[in-house]
Amino acid sequence: MIKIIPRTIQDVPVLEAIKEENLDQPLPLVVFYHGWRSAKEQVLTQARKLAQKNIRVILPDAMNHGQRHADVSSIPSFTFWNSIQGNVSEFSLLINYYQRQNLIKDQKIGVGGYSMGGMTTGALLTQHPEITAASIIMGTPNLLAYAKLVREDAKRRQMYLPQDMEMLTSWIKYYDLNSQPEKIDNRPLLFWHGTNDPRIPYHESKDFFDKIQGEPYSKQVAFITGYKAGHLVEPPLMDKIANFFEYYLN
């Protein structure tokens, strides 16, 4: 039986998914992030599939989402980037909580997410060598290109955008995996992206994957194309993600 435990770690609301018999046992840990305008409850099906693999799964609410709901700024993407920045800033807080209790087996730590959560995952890979394996699902590792795309779209639609928007979000360049792919450092990394994704362009992920082929740091990077798939995760893909983390963390 999978037990779902609500927790608040400092000021971060999370759900912990774990087999009841594993409750107090050290296990591999996976932090899994939800998407834009979603919430931790929306990724519970994925969490249950991971927990079945004898993994402890943590689902945080991003800033401005779920229990931390806040109105979206009228400035295009400002709340979006703030939410990713919050995820990144709180990652070590979550990991340290479980490390202090000696609940992370062999320091095996996985990170994954859908959409905005996938972009969070790529950002974390640039700064956290303690991550063992990761999955970027319908998110882009090219944060700078996506930020530029959003700015150009806002201008085209004649929406108000600060002239210094690029400077206001200048932290992005330090977390852009596309600019520093060597940070993958031969860690297992799974991509999935649908060819008909209307929100995050398929080519941003696929171009990145093609670019790093043959590099010594990318030997364990895999890419699954969802042919004619949109911005949606189906149960068979959830099973693939669970199998991926089981293989590399257990």
Backbone as CSV, one residue per row, in Angstrom:
resi,resn,N_x,N_y,N_z,CA_x,CA_y,CA_z,C_x,C_y,C_z
1,MET,0.851,-1.205,0.000,0.000,0.000,0.000,0.885,1.254,0.000
2,ILE,0.566,2.206,-0.870,1.316,3.458,-0.946,0.681,4.470,0.007
3,LYS,1.524,5.002,0.871,1.070,5.997,1.831,1.439,7.393,1.318
4,ILE,0.492,8.326,1.406,0.731,9.710,0.989,0.736,10.567,2.254
5,ILE,1.876,11.191,2.527,2.054,11.932,3.774,2.227,13.422,3.458
6,PRO,1.305,14.278,3.915,1.515,15.721,3.761,2.550,16.213,4.781
7,ARG,3.470,17.023,4.318,4.465,17.623,5.210,4.641,19.091,4.839
8,THR,5.174,19.846,5.787,5.650,21.185,5.474,7.103,21.236,5.910
9,ILE,7.995,21.373,4.959,9.428,21.417,5.246,9.836,22.887,5.223
10,GLN,10.055,23.417,6.392,10.212,24.854,6.600,8.943,25.528,6.086
11,ASP,8.982,26.185,4.922,7.743,26.787,4.419,7.308,26.168,3.089
12,VAL,7.810,24.966,2.793,7.476,24.306,1.524,6.485,23.170,1.766
13,PRO,5.257,23.278,1.262,4.308,22.157,1.382,4.692,21.044,0.411
14,VAL,4.769,19.823,0.914,5.113,18.687,0.060,4.181,17.519,0.370
15,LEU,4.099,16.602,-0.580,3.515,15.291,-0.345,4.628,14.270,-0.484
16,GLU,4.688,13.355,0.458,5.654,12.267,0.390,4.900,10.987,0.060
17,ALA,5.333,10.296,-0.982,4.722,9.027,-1.383,5.710,7.909,-1.112
18,ILE,5.242,6.869,-0.391,6.139,5.791,0.001,5.323,4.557,0.354
19,LYS,5.896,3.386,0.081,5.256,2.158,0.547,5.222,2.171,2.076
20,GLU,4.093,1.757,2.628,3.920,1.820,4.080,5.018,1.055,4.824
21,GLU,5.430,-0.094,4.277,6.445,-0.892,4.978,7.838,-0.270,4.906
22,ASN,7.997,0.742,4.026,9.306,1.393,3.873,9.424,2.708,4.641
23,LEU,8.415,3.034,5.404,8.276,4.372,5.971,9.541,4.887,6.649
24,ASP,10.165,4.079,7.478,11.332,4.522,8.248,12.639,3.974,7.707
25,GLN,12.608,3.429,6.483,13.794,2.820,5.894,14.526,3.818,4.988
26,PRO,15.853,3.804,4.990,16.595,4.590,3.991,16.284,4.066,2.593
27,LEU,15.923,4.964,1.699,15.569,4.608,0.324,16.159,5.636,-0.633
28,PRO,16.299,5.289,-1.907,16.582,6.326,-2.895,15.467,7.376,-2.852
29,LEU,15.843,8.618,-3.085,14.894,9.734,-3.009,14.712,10.356,-4.394
30,VAL,13.469,10.578,-4.788,13.178,11.323,-6.019,12.340,12.543,-5.669
31,VAL,12.805,13.711,-6.077,12.017,14.941,-5.981,11.400,15.169,-7.358
32,PHE,10.069,15.227,-7.407,9.385,15.348,-8.695,8.535,16.623,-8.702
33,TYR,8.746,17.451,-9.733,8.142,18.784,-9.805,6.982,18.842,-10.799
34,HIS,5.909,19.496,-10.383,4.733,19.680,-11.244,4.970,20.805,-12.246
35,GLY,3.985,20.993,-13.119,4.080,22.002,-14.164,3.417,23.321,-13.797
36,TRP,3.427,24.233,-14.750,2.879,25.588,-14.606,1.377,25.552,-14.347
37,ARG,0.936,26.306,-13.361,-0.468,26.417,-12.936,-1.039,25.059,-12.538
38,SER,-0.185,24.169,-12.096,-0.587,22.864,-11.597,-0.312,22.837,-10.098
39,ALA,-0.190,21.648,-9.529,0.053,21.511,-8.096,0.592,20.117,-7.836
40,LYS,1.118,19.920,-6.643,1.723,18.633,-6.289,0.742,17.478,-6.416
41,GLU,-0.530,17.724,-6.139,-1.537,16.662,-6.237,-1.693,16.147,-7.665
42,GLN,-1.346,16.975,-8.639,-1.514,16.607,-10.047,-0.482,15.590,-10.520
43,VAL,0.561,15.371,-9.728,1.580,14.388,-10.126,1.588,13.179,-9.183
44,LEU,0.486,12.974,-8.479,0.407,11.850,-7.542,0.443,10.490,-8.247
45,THR,-0.146,10.398,-9.430,-0.112,9.120,-10.144,1.327,8.733,-10.457
46,GLN,2.113,9.706,-10.927,3.533,9.438,-11.176,4.235,9.054,-9.880
47,ALA,3.924,9.744,-8.802,4.569,9.461,-7.511,4.270,8.047,-7.036
48,ARG,3.032,7.616,-7.196,2.662,6.256,-6.766,3.427,5.203,-7.564
49,LYS,3.575,5.446,-8.868,4.310,4.494,-9.701,5.781,4.429,-9.289
50,LEU,6.341,5.552,-8.902,7.723,5.573,-8.423,7.845,4.891,-7.065
51,ALA,6.893,5.167,-6.176,6.937,4.585,-4.828,6.836,3.063,-4.873
52,GLN,6.121,2.541,-5.876,6.018,1.091,-6.034,7.386,0.456,-6.291
53,LYS,8.329,1.265,-6.759,9.677,0.774,-7.066,10.605,0.883,-5.851
54,ASN,10.034,1.032,-4.675,10.824,1.174,-3.437,11.688,2.434,-3.458
55,ILE,11.038,3.520,-3.844,11.642,4.851,-3.876,10.793,5.773,-3.001
56,ARG,11.440,6.648,-2.260,10.725,7.691,-1.518,10.562,8.886,-2.458
57,VAL,9.343,9.357,-2.628,9.055,10.405,-3.607,8.548,11.657,-2.892
58,ILE,9.116,12.788,-3.258,8.730,14.066,-2.676,8.137,14.948,-3.773
59,LEU,6.932,15.445,-3.540,6.253,16.335,-4.486,6.088,17.703,-3.828
60,PRO,6.891,18.691,-4.195,6.728,20.027,-3.615,5.729,20.872,-4.412
61,ASP,5.061,21.769,-3.721,4.332,22.841,-4.401,5.325,23.941,-4.728
62,ALA,5.401,24.316,-6.000,6.246,25.445,-6.375,5.670,26.730,-5.794
63,MET,6.520,27.730,-5.639,6.017,29.055,-5.259,4.915,29.471,-6.232
64,ASN,3.889,30.129,-5.719,2.750,30.641,-6.504,1.773,29.546,-6.926
65,HIS,1.958,28.310,-6.449,1.146,27.181,-6.886,0.601,26.397,-5.696
66,GLY,-0.502,25.660,-5.948,-1.051,24.783,-4.930,-1.385,25.528,-3.657
67,GLN,-0.882,25.031,-2.524,-1.119,25.687,-1.243,-0.472,27.068,-1.171
68,ARG,0.423,27.340,-2.096,1.114,28.636,-2.125,0.573,29.510,-3.261
69,HIS,-0.657,29.249,-3.649,-1.257,29.924,-4.807,-1.142,31.446,-4.698
70,ALA,-0.779,32.059,-5.805,-0.735,33.517,-5.899,-1.185,33.911,-7.288
71,ASP,-1.723,35.111,-7.407,-2.149,35.599,-8.714,-0.944,35.724,-9.641
72,VAL,-1.180,35.474,-10.911,-0.115,35.568,-11.913,0.096,37.028,-12.281
73,SER,1.358,37.447,-12.304,1.681,38.812,-12.702,1.232,39.064,-14.139
74,SER,0.804,40.289,-14.419,0.412,40.643,-15.791,1.627,40.772,-16.704
75,ILE,2.818,40.803,-16.119,4.039,40.825,-16.930,4.299,39.404,-17.430
76,PRO,4.289,39.179,-18.732,4.397,37.820,-19.268,5.613,37.067,-18.740
77,SER,5.383,35.882,-18.218,6.379,34.917,-17.740,7.068,35.303,-16.431
78,PHE,6.763,36.459,-15.862,7.469,36.884,-14.652,7.200,35.917,-13.492
79,THR,5.933,35.531,-13.309,5.586,34.583,-12.249,6.140,33.200,-12.568
80,PHE,6.153,32.846,-13.825,6.687,31.560,-14.268,8.147,31.404,-13.853
81,TRP,8.978,32.406,-14.192,10.397,32.325,-13.853,10.617,32.401,-12.348
82,ASN,9.801,33.188,-11.682,9.882,33.265,-10.224,9.618,31.904,-9.590
83,SER,8.695,31.149,-10.180,8.345,29.822,-9.657,9.507,28.847,-9.838
84,ILE,10.151,28.866,-11.001,11.307,28.000,-11.226,12.450,28.391,-10.294
85,GLN,12.676,29.675,-10.153,13.731,30.142,-9.261,13.475,29.667,-7.823
86,GLY,12.211,29.683,-7.419,11.855,29.188,-6.093,12.154,27.705,-5.947
87,ASN,11.783,26.917,-6.947,12.092,25.478,-6.918,13.588,25.239,-6.730
88,VAL,14.376,25.968,-7.500,15.828,25.794,-7.456,16.377,26.199,-6.088
89,SER,15.872,27.301,-5.553,16.400,27.794,-4.278,16.024,26.888,-3.111
90,GLU,14.930,26.133,-3.243,14.452,25.295,-2.136,14.890,23.831,-2.239
91,PHE,15.558,23.473,-3.322,15.930,22.071,-3.537,16.784,21.522,-2.388
92,SER,17.841,22.222,-2.031,18.737,21.735,-0.978,18.040,21.657,0.372
93,LEU,17.083,22.533,0.599,16.288,22.488,1.832,15.587,21.139,1.962
94,LEU,14.990,20.663,0.878,14.277,19.382,0.891,15.252,18.220,1.074
95,ILE,16.360,18.256,0.330,17.342,17.175,0.423,17.925,17.100,1.834
96,ASN,18.275,18.256,2.392,18.884,18.283,3.726,17.945,17.719,4.785
97,TYR,16.646,17.940,4.627,15.657,17.438,5.585,15.752,15.917,5.694
98,TYR,15.853,15.247,4.548,15.908,13.776,4.558,17.307,13.256,4.877
99,GLN,18.331,14.027,4.545,19.689,13.615,4.901,19.888,13.622,6.417
100,ARG,19.330,14.637,7.069,19.479,14.728,8.529,18.861,13.530,9.240
101,GLN,17.853,12.940,8.610,17.191,11.776,9.205,17.764,10.448,8.693
102,ASN,18.839,10.547,7.916,19.492,9.356,7.359,18.511,8.483,6.569
103,LEU,17.667,9.117,5.779,16.642,8.400,5.029,16.952,8.284,3.533
104,ILE,18.130,8.763,3.101,18.505,8.651,1.685,19.534,7.543,1.542
105,LYS,19.136,6.440,0.974,20.008,5.270,0.848,21.141,5.526,-0.145
106,ASP,22.362,5.357,0.313,23.560,5.506,-0.529,23.614,6.861,-1.246
107,GLN,22.918,7.845,-0.697,22.871,9.199,-1.282,22.413,9.178,-2.748
108,LYS,21.507,8.254,-3.058,20.936,8.182,-4.407,19.771,9.166,-4.490
109,ILE,19.939,10.201,-5.318,18.954,11.275,-5.426,18.547,11.446,-6.887
110,GLY,17.261,11.330,-7.155,16.727,11.563,-8.489,15.894,12.834,-8.516
111,VAL,15.857,13.474,-9.675,15.037,14.678,-9.863,14.336,14.563,-11.201
112,GLY,13.060,14.941,-11.218,12.320,14.932,-12.471,11.167,15.901,-12.410
113,GLY,10.519,16.074,-13.556,9.364,16.956,-13.566,8.758,17.076,-14.943
114,TYR,7.516,17.550,-14.942,6.771,17.800,-16.172,6.814,19.289,-16.496
115,SER,7.070,19.626,-17.750,6.919,20.989,-18.239,7.788,21.962,-17.427
116,MET,7.191,22.869,-16.678,7.959,23.767,-15.807,8.833,22.963,-14.854
117,GLY,8.332,21.812,-14.409,9.118,20.943,-13.543,10.301,20.326,-14.257
118,GLY,10.150,20.062,-15.561,11.268,19.576,-16.359,12.330,20.644,-16.542
119,MET,11.898,21.885,-16.698,12.839,22.997,-16.822,13.569,23.212,-15.500
120,THR,12.849,23.036,-14.394,13.484,23.076,-13.070,14.576,22.013,-12.983
121,THR,14.281,20.824,-13.478,15.232,19.708,-13.417,16.516,20.048,-14.163
122,GLY,16.388,20.561,-15.372,17.576,20.949,-16.137,18.392,22.008,-15.412
123,ALA,17.698,22.971,-14.810,18.382,24.027,-14.063,19.161,23.445,-12.883
124,LEU,18.548,22.512,-12.176,19.208,21.898,-11.015,20.448,21.107,-11.415
125,LEU,20.422,20.473,-12.576,21.582,19.696,-13.027,22.824,20.561,-13.192
126,THR,22.645,21.849,-13.462,23.802,22.723,-13.672,24.546,23.036,-12.381
127,GLN,23.884,22.891,-11.234,24.475,23.348,-9.973,24.556,22.277,-8.891
128,HIS,24.007,21.110,-9.117,23.917,20.107,-8.059,24.500,18.762,-8.506
129,PRO,25.809,18.588,-8.324,26.445,17.323,-8.721,25.982,16.140,-7.879
130,GLU,25.298,16.405,-6.761,24.812,15.304,-5.921,23.624,14.579,-6.532
131,ILE,23.027,15.131,-7.587,21.914,14.465,-8.269,22.466,13.245,-9.018
132,THR,21.838,12.100,-8.800,22.302,10.843,-9.402,21.724,10.632,-10.795
133,ALA,20.421,10.898,-10.959,19.726,10.668,-12.233,18.589,11.662,-12.347
134,ALA,18.178,11.976,-13.589,17.168,13.015,-13.786,16.326,12.735,-15.020
135,SER,15.122,13.308,-15.024,14.241,13.195,-16.200,13.604,14.543,-16.489
136,ILE,13.701,14.955,-17.743,13.107,16.218,-18.211,11.983,15.844,-19.163
137,ILE,10.759,15.993,-18.690,9.586,15.552,-19.443,8.831,16.771,-19.974
138,MET,8.760,16.904,-21.281,8.129,18.017,-22.008,8.531,19.381,-21.441
139,GLY,9.826,19.467,-21.065,10.419,20.738,-20.658,11.642,20.977,-21.512
140,THR,12.150,22.192,-21.530,13.323,22.477,-22.349,14.551,22.719,-21.479
141,PRO,15.724,22.192,-21.895,16.962,22.526,-21.193,17.511,23.884,-21.618
142,ASN,16.906,24.464,-22.671,17.384,25.724,-23.234,16.545,26.875,-22.677
143,LEU,16.817,27.249,-21.433,16.022,28.285,-20.766,16.164,29.638,-21.454
144,LEU,17.353,29.945,-21.918,17.566,31.249,-22.549,16.753,31.382,-23.836
145,ALA,16.712,30.317,-24.631,15.930,30.362,-25.874,14.440,30.483,-25.572
146,TYR,13.978,29.772,-24.537,12.558,29.837,-24.200,12.198,31.223,-23.668
147,ALA,13.073,31.811,-22.853,12.815,33.161,-22.337,12.738,34.170,-23.485
148,LYS,13.626,34.025,-24.459,13.602,34.916,-25.622,12.319,34.730,-26.422
149,LEU,11.890,33.479,-26.579,10.660,33.183,-27.307,9.460,33.859,-26.645
150,VAL,9.398,33.798,-25.327,8.283,34.411,-24.596,8.318,35.937,-24.727
151,ARG,9.512,36.512,-24.648,9.628,37.978,-24.797,9.182,38.423,-26.187
152,GLU,9.607,37.681,-27.203,9.237,38.040,-28.574,7.738,37.893,-28.798
153,ASP,7.144,36.852,-28.199,5.699,36.651,-28.323,4.934,37.785,-27.648
154,ALA,5.405,38.225,-26.492,4.740,39.325,-25.777,4.786,40.615,-26.596
155,LYS,5.933,40.873,-27.227,6.055,42.073,-28.063,5.120,41.992,-29.268
156,ARG,5.040,40.820,-29.869,4.192,40.627,-31.041,2.724,40.861,-30.692
157,ARG,2.349,40.466,-29.475,0.962,40.634,-29.021,0.737,41.980,-28.352
158,GLN,1.773,42.822,-28.378,1.718,44.185,-27.834,1.329,44.201,-26.352
159,MET,1.879,43.258,-25.616,1.688,43.203,-24.173,2.808,43.988,-23.505
160,TYR,2.506,44.560,-22.341,3.535,45.319,-21.630,4.633,44.384,-21.165
161,LEU,5.865,44.762,-21.458,7.024,43.998,-21.020,8.112,45.007,-20.653
162,PRO,8.683,44.936,-19.467,9.742,45.884,-19.098,10.887,45.820,-20.104
163,GLN,11.470,46.966,-20.416,12.591,46.983,-21.357,13.766,46.157,-20.839
164,ASP,13.872,46.081,-19.520,14.999,45.355,-18.927,14.581,43.967,-18.430
165,MET,13.577,43.384,-19.082,13.099,42.064,-18.662,14.233,41.031,-18.681
166,GLU,15.104,41.116,-19.677,16.206,40.161,-19.760,17.130,40.296,-18.548
167,MET,17.354,41.522,-18.102,18.187,41.736,-16.913,17.465,41.291,-15.647
168,LEU,16.162,41.518,-15.603,15.390,41.133,-14.416,15.385,39.622,-14.202
169,THR,15.575,38.891,-15.271,15.646,37.427,-15.172,17.050,36.930,-15.538
170,SER,18.054,37.732,-15.264,19.418,37.402,-15.704,19.996,36.187,-14.985
171,TRP,19.371,35.765,-13.880,19.839,34.555,-13.182,19.714,33.315,-14.064
172,ILE,18.816,33.381,-15.054,18.547,32.211,-15.896,19.819,31.685,-16.560
173,LYS,20.703,32.609,-16.964,21.885,32.169,-17.720,22.777,31.235,-16.907
174,TYR,22.738,31.337,-15.594,23.575,30.486,-14.752,23.004,29.066,-14.621
175,TYR,21.749,28.916,-14.989,21.058,27.622,-14.834,20.640,27.023,-16.172
176,ASP,21.155,27.589,-17.257,20.803,27.136,-18.596,21.673,25.939,-18.972
177,LEU,21.068,24.745,-19.005,21.829,23.520,-19.291,22.370,23.522,-20.713
178,ASN,21.646,24.157,-21.626,22.084,24.218,-23.016,23.432,24.915,-23.154
179,SER,23.705,25.880,-22.275,24.956,26.640,-22.326,26.114,25.913,-21.657
180,GLN,25.804,24.927,-20.838,26.851,24.214,-20.104,26.513,22.722,-20.013
181,PRO,26.350,22.065,-21.162,25.904,20.666,-21.172,26.882,19.718,-20.505
182,GLU,28.140,20.142,-20.387,29.120,19.287,-19.712,28.751,19.030,-18.252
183,LYS,27.848,19.850,-17.701,27.403,19.658,-16.315,26.584,18.365,-16.170
184,ILE,26.147,17.783,-17.262,25.471,16.482,-17.183,26.414,15.460,-16.559
185,ASP,27.690,15.560,-16.932,28.756,14.784,-16.287,28.467,13.277,-16.307
186,ASN,27.967,12.809,-17.425,27.702,11.380,-17.642,26.672,10.795,-16.678
187,ARG,25.780,11.638,-16.168,24.703,11.131,-15.315,23.534,10.671,-16.192
188,PRO,22.788,9.661,-15.751,21.607,9.224,-16.508,20.578,10.357,-16.586
189,LEU,20.150,10.667,-17.804,19.194,11.749,-18.033,18.219,11.310,-19.124
190,LEU,16.942,11.317,-18.790,15.895,10.901,-19.722,15.067,12.102,-20.169
191,PHE,14.964,12.273,-21.483,14.092,13.290,-22.071,12.864,12.616,-22.685
192,TRP,11.724,13.285,-22.589,10.559,12.936,-23.400,9.923,14.237,-23.854
193,HIS,9.551,14.287,-25.139,8.878,15.483,-25.648,7.996,15.096,-26.829
194,GLY,6.808,15.663,-26.856,5.878,15.418,-27.947,6.142,16.335,-29.128
195,THR,6.032,15.791,-30.339,6.318,16.582,-31.541,5.289,17.690,-31.765
196,ASN,4.087,17.507,-31.231,3.025,18.504,-31.438,2.761,19.329,-30.177
197,ASP,3.769,19.476,-29.347,3.625,20.254,-28.111,3.363,21.724,-28.454
198,PRO,2.199,22.286,-28.043,1.890,23.671,-28.393,2.477,24.684,-27.410
199,ARG,3.044,24.225,-26.311,3.504,25.151,-25.267,5.016,25.310,-25.225
200,ILE,5.731,24.198,-25.276,7.196,24.236,-25.253,7.691,23.523,-26.504
201,PRO,8.397,24.213,-27.377,8.754,23.630,-28.679,9.568,22.337,-28.547
202,TYR,9.127,21.334,-29.278,9.825,20.041,-29.316,11.289,20.202,-29.722
203,HIS,11.531,21.070,-30.696,12.880,21.163,-31.266,13.903,21.651,-30.237
204,GLU,13.470,22.390,-29.206,14.442,22.883,-28.232,15.101,21.719,-27.480
205,SER,14.296,20.725,-27.118,14.850,19.555,-26.439,15.608,18.658,-27.422
206,LYS,15.000,18.418,-28.581,15.613,17.498,-29.559,16.926,18.065,-30.105
207,ASP,16.969,19.365,-30.379,18.204,19.974,-30.868,19.320,19.848,-29.832
208,PHE,18.957,20.012,-28.575,19.948,19.862,-27.503,20.492,18.434,-27.483
209,PHE,19.589,17.468,-27.550,19.994,16.060,-27.532,20.907,15.746,-28.713
210,ASP,20.537,16.220,-29.899,21.355,15.964,-31.094,22.734,16.610,-30.969
211,LYS,22.773,17.801,-30.371,24.026,18.551,-30.251,25.049,17.830,-29.367
212,ILE,24.565,17.159,-28.327,25.496,16.571,-27.357,25.861,15.117,-27.674
213,GLN,25.304,14.588,-28.755,25.614,13.201,-29.107,27.113,13.013,-29.342
214,GLY,27.670,11.940,-28.766,29.077,11.634,-28.956,30.010,12.290,-27.952
215,GLU,29.458,13.203,-27.136,30.289,13.843,-26.113,30.492,12.883,-24.935
216,PRO,31.640,12.939,-24.286,31.915,11.998,-23.193,30.976,12.153,-22.002
217,TYR,30.419,13.340,-21.833,29.532,13.585,-20.685,28.098,13.141,-20.938
218,SER,27.795,12.699,-22.179,26.383,12.458,-22.536,26.071,11.003,-22.851
219,LYS,26.927,10.083,-22.410,26.758,8.683,-22.790,25.487,8.061,-22.214
220,GLN,24.945,8.647,-21.135,23.761,8.062,-20.502,22.516,8.933,-20.695
221,VAL,22.534,9.752,-21.727,21.378,10.588,-22.035,20.508,9.882,-23.076
222,ALA,19.218,9.771,-22.792,18.268,9.127,-23.718,17.143,10.089,-24.046
223,PHE,16.608,9.965,-25.252,15.520,10.848,-25.695,14.403,9.995,-26.283
224,ILE,13.193,10.179,-25.766,12.010,9.510,-26.319,11.140,10.566,-26.982
225,THR,10.842,10.353,-28.242,9.956,11.257,-28.976,8.520,10.758,-28.886
226,GLY,7.629,11.650,-28.496,6.201,11.348,-28.532,5.645,11.803,-29.873
227,TYR,5.572,10.888,-30.845,5.123,11.271,-32.184,3.666,11.715,-32.164
228,LYS,3.450,12.930,-32.652,2.124,13.564,-32.713,1.518,13.772,-31.318
229,ALA,2.350,13.688,-30.293,1.868,13.898,-28.916,1.921,15.384,-28.583
230,GLY,0.997,15.816,-27.740,0.953,17.201,-27.311,1.605,17.388,-25.951
231,HIS,1.039,18.303,-25.186,1.607,18.653,-23.875,0.845,17.880,-22.806
232,LEU,1.014,16.565,-22.808,0.249,15.714,-21.909,1.022,14.418,-21.679
233,VAL,0.999,13.957,-20.427,1.677,12.717,-20.059,0.651,11.614,-19.857
234,GLU,0.830,10.509,-20.571,-0.074,9.363,-20.462,0.542,8.303,-19.533
235,PRO,-0.296,7.428,-18.957,0.209,6.410,-18.020,1.363,5.560,-18.527
236,PRO,1.389,5.122,-19.805,2.549,4.324,-20.248,3.879,5.072,-20.112
237,LEU,3.852,6.388,-20.337,5.066,7.177,-20.159,5.439,7.247,-18.679
238,MET,4.444,7.378,-17.809,4.713,7.382,-16.366,5.423,6.098,-15.951
239,ASP,5.034,4.985,-16.534,5.689,3.703,-16.238,7.149,3.722,-16.693
240,LYS,7.404,4.299,-17.866,8.786,4.385,-18.368,9.649,5.223,-17.423
241,ILE,9.079,6.318,-16.939,9.813,7.192,-16.015,10.123,6.446,-14.718
242,ALA,9.138,5.721,-14.210,9.340,4.944,-12.979,10.406,3.871,-13.191
243,ASN,10.372,3.206,-14.329,11.366,2.166,-14.628,12.775,2.761,-14.744
244,PHE,12.852,3.944,-15.337,14.140,4.639,-15.477,14.762,4.895,-14.105
245,PHE,13.984,5.458,-13.198,14.535,5.763,-11.877,14.815,4.483,-11.082
246,GLU,13.980,3.478,-11.242,14.247,2.214,-10.560,15.599,1.653,-11.002
247,TYR,15.863,1.677,-12.291,17.090,1.092,-12.825,18.344,1.821,-12.318
248,TYR,18.264,3.158,-12.271,19.471,3.916,-11.940,19.617,4.272,-10.463
249,LEU,18.571,4.087,-9.682,18.670,4.449,-8.266,18.690,3.232,-7.329
250,ASN,18.089,2.123,-7.759,18.021,0.948,-6.866,19.230,0.031,-7.070
